[in-house]
Amino acid sequence: MHRVFPGPGRLQPWPKVARIGGGGPLLYQNYRSRYWEPVFAKLGLPYVTPHSARHSFISTLQAEGIEVGLVAKLAGHANATVTLGHYTQAVRGGEAAVAALDRAYAVGR
């Protein structure tokens, strides 16, 4: 499997100069505790998981009307069906649907 973030390896006990190993897969929990969580703490932001951030990113693009094929490509989905099936309902509230129905069935059209 290809990973976006290679593992840094582990520090030698002494001297802490070179790392042993490294370059292998960086485990999700290790990534979260070493890199992701400290950024939120340093910036004083409320914590969100990487998964939640990804979901928010994809859903926001869709809500803003970005073409679904491009959103699917950015998300790394094989096709737009996955993107539509998993993310569309997450951002579109009922307000837009109700407004569309009101316009369609307005009296005196």
PyMOL CGO cylinders between C-alpha atoms (Angstrom):
from pymol import cmd
from pymol.cgo import CYLINDER

trace = [
    CYLINDER, 0.00, 0.00, 0.00, 1.13, 3.52, -0.67, 0.3, 1, 1, 1, 1, 1, 1,
    CYLINDER, 1.13, 3.52, -0.67, 1.00, 5.94, 2.21, 0.3, 1, 1, 1, 1, 1, 1,
    CYLINDER, 1.00, 5.94, 2.21, 0.96, 9.71, 2.11, 0.3, 1, 1, 1, 1, 1, 1,
    CYLINDER, 0.96, 9.71, 2.11, 3.02, 10.07, 5.28, 0.3, 1, 1, 1, 1, 1, 1,
    CYLINDER, 3.02, 10.07, 5.28, 6.01, 7.76, 5.74, 0.3, 1, 1, 1, 1, 1, 1,
    CYLINDER, 6.01, 7.76, 5.74, 6.89, 6.73, 9.27, 0.3, 1, 1, 1, 1, 1, 1,
    CYLINDER, 6.89, 6.73, 9.27, 9.84, 8.58, 10.83, 0.3, 1, 1, 1, 1, 1, 1,
    CYLINDER, 9.84, 8.58, 10.83, 11.30, 5.45, 12.45, 0.3, 1, 1, 1, 1, 1, 1,
    CYLINDER, 11.30, 5.45, 12.45, 12.33, 5.49, 16.10, 0.3, 1, 1, 1, 1, 1, 1,
    CYLINDER, 12.33, 5.49, 16.10, 15.06, 7.41, 17.86, 0.3, 1, 1, 1, 1, 1, 1,
    CYLINDER, 15.06, 7.41, 17.86, 18.06, 5.55, 19.17, 0.3, 1, 1, 1, 1, 1, 1,
    CYLINDER, 18.06, 5.55, 19.17, 18.44, 5.66, 22.97, 0.3, 1, 1, 1, 1, 1, 1,
    CYLINDER, 18.44, 5.66, 22.97, 21.76, 7.58, 22.79, 0.3, 1, 1, 1, 1, 1, 1,
    CYLINDER, 21.76, 7.58, 22.79, 22.97, 9.57, 21.03, 0.3, 1, 1, 1, 1, 1, 1,
    CYLINDER, 22.97, 9.57, 21.03, 19.65, 10.69, 19.66, 0.3, 1, 1, 1, 1, 1, 1,
    CYLINDER, 19.65, 10.69, 19.66, 21.00, 11.50, 16.25, 0.3, 1, 1, 1, 1, 1, 1,
    CYLINDER, 21.00, 11.50, 16.25, 19.82, 9.04, 13.64, 0.3, 1, 1, 1, 1, 1, 1,
    CYLINDER, 19.82, 9.04, 13.64, 16.57, 7.19, 13.41, 0.3, 1, 1, 1, 1, 1, 1,
    CYLINDER, 16.57, 7.19, 13.41, 16.38, 3.43, 13.11, 0.3, 1, 1, 1, 1, 1, 1,
    CYLINDER, 16.38, 3.43, 13.11, 14.13, 2.26, 10.32, 0.3, 1, 1, 1, 1, 1, 1,
    CYLINDER, 14.13, 2.26, 10.32, 11.69, 4.81, 9.04, 0.3, 1, 1, 1, 1, 1, 1,
    CYLINDER, 11.69, 4.81, 9.04, 10.11, 5.27, 5.68, 0.3, 1, 1, 1, 1, 1, 1,
    CYLINDER, 10.11, 5.27, 5.68, 7.46, 2.63, 6.36, 0.3, 1, 1, 1, 1, 1, 1,
    CYLINDER, 7.46, 2.63, 6.36, 3.77, 3.31, 6.90, 0.3, 1, 1, 1, 1, 1, 1,
    CYLINDER, 3.77, 3.31, 6.90, 2.91, 5.84, 9.57, 0.3, 1, 1, 1, 1, 1, 1,
    CYLINDER, 2.91, 5.84, 9.57, 0.08, 4.39, 11.61, 0.3, 1, 1, 1, 1, 1, 1,
    CYLINDER, 0.08, 4.39, 11.61, -3.06, 6.48, 11.96, 0.3, 1, 1, 1, 1, 1, 1,
    CYLINDER, -3.06, 6.48, 11.96, -2.94, 6.70, 15.76, 0.3, 1, 1, 1, 1, 1, 1,
    CYLINDER, -2.94, 6.70, 15.76, 0.75, 7.58, 15.65, 0.3, 1, 1, 1, 1, 1, 1,
    CYLINDER, 0.75, 7.58, 15.65, 0.06, 10.33, 13.09, 0.3, 1, 1, 1, 1, 1, 1,
    CYLINDER, 0.06, 10.33, 13.09, -2.77, 11.73, 15.21, 0.3, 1, 1, 1, 1, 1, 1,
    CYLINDER, -2.77, 11.73, 15.21, -0.77, 11.85, 18.43, 0.3, 1, 1, 1, 1, 1, 1,
    CYLINDER, -0.77, 11.85, 18.43, 2.53, 13.09, 16.94, 0.3, 1, 1, 1, 1, 1, 1,
    CYLINDER, 2.53, 13.09, 16.94, 1.37, 15.55, 14.31, 0.3, 1, 1, 1, 1, 1, 1,
    CYLINDER, 1.37, 15.55, 14.31, -2.37, 16.19, 14.12, 0.3, 1, 1, 1, 1, 1, 1,
    CYLINDER, -2.37, 16.19, 14.12, -3.32, 16.77, 17.80, 0.3, 1, 1, 1, 1, 1, 1,
    CYLINDER, -3.32, 16.77, 17.80, -0.35, 19.06, 18.62, 0.3, 1, 1, 1, 1, 1, 1,
    CYLINDER, -0.35, 19.06, 18.62, -1.34, 21.47, 15.83, 0.3, 1, 1, 1, 1, 1, 1,
    CYLINDER, -1.34, 21.47, 15.83, -4.82, 21.94, 17.30, 0.3, 1, 1, 1, 1, 1, 1,
    CYLINDER, -4.82, 21.94, 17.30, -3.40, 22.35, 20.79, 0.3, 1, 1, 1, 1, 1, 1,
    CYLINDER, -3.40, 22.35, 20.79, -0.81, 24.90, 19.64, 0.3, 1, 1, 1, 1, 1, 1,
    CYLINDER, -0.81, 24.90, 19.64, -3.40, 26.93, 17.73, 0.3, 1, 1, 1, 1, 1, 1,
    CYLINDER, -3.40, 26.93, 17.73, -5.95, 26.69, 20.54, 0.3, 1, 1, 1, 1, 1, 1,
    CYLINDER, -5.95, 26.69, 20.54, -8.55, 25.19, 18.23, 0.3, 1, 1, 1, 1, 1, 1,
    CYLINDER, -8.55, 25.19, 18.23, -11.17, 22.62, 19.19, 0.3, 1, 1, 1, 1, 1, 1,
    CYLINDER, -11.17, 22.62, 19.19, -10.01, 19.16, 18.17, 0.3, 1, 1, 1, 1, 1, 1,
    CYLINDER, -10.01, 19.16, 18.17, -11.48, 17.36, 15.18, 0.3, 1, 1, 1, 1, 1, 1,
    CYLINDER, -11.48, 17.36, 15.18, -10.36, 14.02, 13.82, 0.3, 1, 1, 1, 1, 1, 1,
    CYLINDER, -10.36, 14.02, 13.82, -8.64, 13.80, 10.43, 0.3, 1, 1, 1, 1, 1, 1,
    CYLINDER, -8.64, 13.80, 10.43, -11.70, 11.89, 9.22, 0.3, 1, 1, 1, 1, 1, 1,
    CYLINDER, -11.70, 11.89, 9.22, -14.03, 14.71, 10.31, 0.3, 1, 1, 1, 1, 1, 1,
    CYLINDER, -14.03, 14.71, 10.31, -11.80, 17.30, 8.62, 0.3, 1, 1, 1, 1, 1, 1,
    CYLINDER, -11.80, 17.30, 8.62, -11.84, 15.28, 5.38, 0.3, 1, 1, 1, 1, 1, 1,
    CYLINDER, -11.84, 15.28, 5.38, -15.60, 14.88, 5.54, 0.3, 1, 1, 1, 1, 1, 1,
    CYLINDER, -15.60, 14.88, 5.54, -16.04, 18.62, 6.15, 0.3, 1, 1, 1, 1, 1, 1,
    CYLINDER, -16.04, 18.62, 6.15, -13.71, 19.49, 3.26, 0.3, 1, 1, 1, 1, 1, 1,
    CYLINDER, -13.71, 19.49, 3.26, -15.55, 17.29, 0.77, 0.3, 1, 1, 1, 1, 1, 1,
    CYLINDER, -15.55, 17.29, 0.77, -19.01, 18.27, 2.00, 0.3, 1, 1, 1, 1, 1, 1,
    CYLINDER, -19.01, 18.27, 2.00, -18.19, 21.98, 1.89, 0.3, 1, 1, 1, 1, 1, 1,
    CYLINDER, -18.19, 21.98, 1.89, -16.96, 21.74, -1.70, 0.3, 1, 1, 1, 1, 1, 1,
    CYLINDER, -16.96, 21.74, -1.70, -20.20, 20.04, -2.68, 0.3, 1, 1, 1, 1, 1, 1,
    CYLINDER, -20.20, 20.04, -2.68, -22.35, 22.52, -0.78, 0.3, 1, 1, 1, 1, 1, 1,
    CYLINDER, -22.35, 22.52, -0.78, -20.61, 25.36, -2.60, 0.3, 1, 1, 1, 1, 1, 1,
    CYLINDER, -20.61, 25.36, -2.60, -21.53, 23.84, -5.95, 0.3, 1, 1, 1, 1, 1, 1,
    CYLINDER, -21.53, 23.84, -5.95, -18.13, 22.52, -7.02, 0.3, 1, 1, 1, 1, 1, 1,
    CYLINDER, -18.13, 22.52, -7.02, -18.60, 19.96, -9.81, 0.3, 1, 1, 1, 1, 1, 1,
    CYLINDER, -18.60, 19.96, -9.81, -18.93, 16.49, -8.30, 0.3, 1, 1, 1, 1, 1, 1,
    CYLINDER, -18.93, 16.49, -8.30, -16.35, 14.94, -10.65, 0.3, 1, 1, 1, 1, 1, 1,
    CYLINDER, -16.35, 14.94, -10.65, -13.69, 17.35, -9.39, 0.3, 1, 1, 1, 1, 1, 1,
    CYLINDER, -13.69, 17.35, -9.39, -14.69, 16.77, -5.76, 0.3, 1, 1, 1, 1, 1, 1,
    CYLINDER, -14.69, 16.77, -5.76, -14.44, 13.00, -6.33, 0.3, 1, 1, 1, 1, 1, 1,
    CYLINDER, -14.44, 13.00, -6.33, -10.99, 13.42, -7.86, 0.3, 1, 1, 1, 1, 1, 1,
    CYLINDER, -10.99, 13.42, -7.86, -9.77, 15.58, -4.96, 0.3, 1, 1, 1, 1, 1, 1,
    CYLINDER, -9.77, 15.58, -4.96, -11.17, 13.04, -2.50, 0.3, 1, 1, 1, 1, 1, 1,
    CYLINDER, -11.17, 13.04, -2.50, -9.45, 10.17, -4.29, 0.3, 1, 1, 1, 1, 1, 1,
    CYLINDER, -9.45, 10.17, -4.29, -12.72, 8.38, -5.02, 0.3, 1, 1, 1, 1, 1, 1,
    CYLINDER, -12.72, 8.38, -5.02, -12.80, 6.01, -7.98, 0.3, 1, 1, 1, 1, 1, 1,
    CYLINDER, -12.80, 6.01, -7.98, -15.97, 7.64, -9.26, 0.3, 1, 1, 1, 1, 1, 1,
    CYLINDER, -15.97, 7.64, -9.26, -18.49, 10.34, -8.37, 0.3, 1, 1, 1, 1, 1, 1,
    CYLINDER, -18.49, 10.34, -8.37, -21.06, 7.79, -7.16, 0.3, 1, 1, 1, 1, 1, 1,
    CYLINDER, -21.06, 7.79, -7.16, -19.08, 7.27, -3.95, 0.3, 1, 1, 1, 1, 1, 1,
    CYLINDER, -19.08, 7.27, -3.95, -18.87, 11.01, -3.38, 0.3, 1, 1, 1, 1, 1, 1,
    CYLINDER, -18.87, 11.01, -3.38, -22.58, 11.54, -3.99, 0.3, 1, 1, 1, 1, 1, 1,
    CYLINDER, -22.58, 11.54, -3.99, -23.59, 8.58, -1.86, 0.3, 1, 1, 1, 1, 1, 1,
    CYLINDER, -23.59, 8.58, -1.86, -21.52, 9.47, 1.18, 0.3, 1, 1, 1, 1, 1, 1,
    CYLINDER, -21.52, 9.47, 1.18, -21.29, 13.24, 1.29, 0.3, 1, 1, 1, 1, 1, 1,
    CYLINDER, -21.29, 13.24, 1.29, -24.21, 14.99, -0.40, 0.3, 1, 1, 1, 1, 1, 1,
    CYLINDER, -24.21, 14.99, -0.40, -26.73, 14.46, 2.38, 0.3, 1, 1, 1, 1, 1, 1,
    CYLINDER, -26.73, 14.46, 2.38, -24.28, 15.69, 5.00, 0.3, 1, 1, 1, 1, 1, 1,
    CYLINDER, -24.28, 15.69, 5.00, -24.43, 19.35, 4.02, 0.3, 1, 1, 1, 1, 1, 1,
    CYLINDER, -24.43, 19.35, 4.02, -27.70, 20.05, 2.34, 0.3, 1, 1, 1, 1, 1, 1,
    CYLINDER, -27.70, 20.05, 2.34, -30.42, 20.78, 4.81, 0.3, 1, 1, 1, 1, 1, 1,
    CYLINDER, -30.42, 20.78, 4.81, -34.13, 20.65, 4.15, 0.3, 1, 1, 1, 1, 1, 1,
    CYLINDER, -34.13, 20.65, 4.15, -34.35, 24.44, 3.73, 0.3, 1, 1, 1, 1, 1, 1,
    CYLINDER, -34.35, 24.44, 3.73, -33.29, 24.36, 0.08, 0.3, 1, 1, 1, 1, 1, 1,
    CYLINDER, -33.29, 24.36, 0.08, -35.73, 21.54, -0.71, 0.3, 1, 1, 1, 1, 1, 1,
    CYLINDER, -35.73, 21.54, -0.71, -38.62, 23.35, 0.98, 0.3, 1, 1, 1, 1, 1, 1,
    CYLINDER, -38.62, 23.35, 0.98, -37.79, 26.58, -0.86, 0.3, 1, 1, 1, 1, 1, 1,
    CYLINDER, -37.79, 26.58, -0.86, -37.68, 24.71, -4.19, 0.3, 1, 1, 1, 1, 1, 1,
    CYLINDER, -37.68, 24.71, -4.19, -41.08, 23.14, -3.50, 0.3, 1, 1, 1, 1, 1, 1,
    CYLINDER, -41.08, 23.14, -3.50, -42.51, 26.52, -2.50, 0.3, 1, 1, 1, 1, 1, 1,
    CYLINDER, -42.51, 26.52, -2.50, -41.32, 28.02, -5.79, 0.3, 1, 1, 1, 1, 1, 1,
    CYLINDER, -41.32, 28.02, -5.79, -42.62, 25.08, -7.81, 0.3, 1, 1, 1, 1, 1, 1,
    CYLINDER, -42.62, 25.08, -7.81, -46.08, 25.11, -6.27, 0.3, 1, 1, 1, 1, 1, 1,
    CYLINDER, -46.08, 25.11, -6.27, -46.49, 28.83, -5.66, 0.3, 1, 1, 1, 1, 1, 1,
    CYLINDER, -46.49, 28.83, -5.66, -49.99, 30.12, -6.19, 0.3, 1, 1, 1, 1, 1, 1,
    CYLINDER, -49.99, 30.12, -6.19, -50.31, 32.52, -9.12, 0.3, 1, 1, 1, 1, 1, 1,
    CYLINDER, -50.31, 32.52, -9.12, -47.35, 31.19, -11.08, 0.3, 1, 1, 1, 1, 1, 1,
]
cmd.load_cgo(trace, "trace")
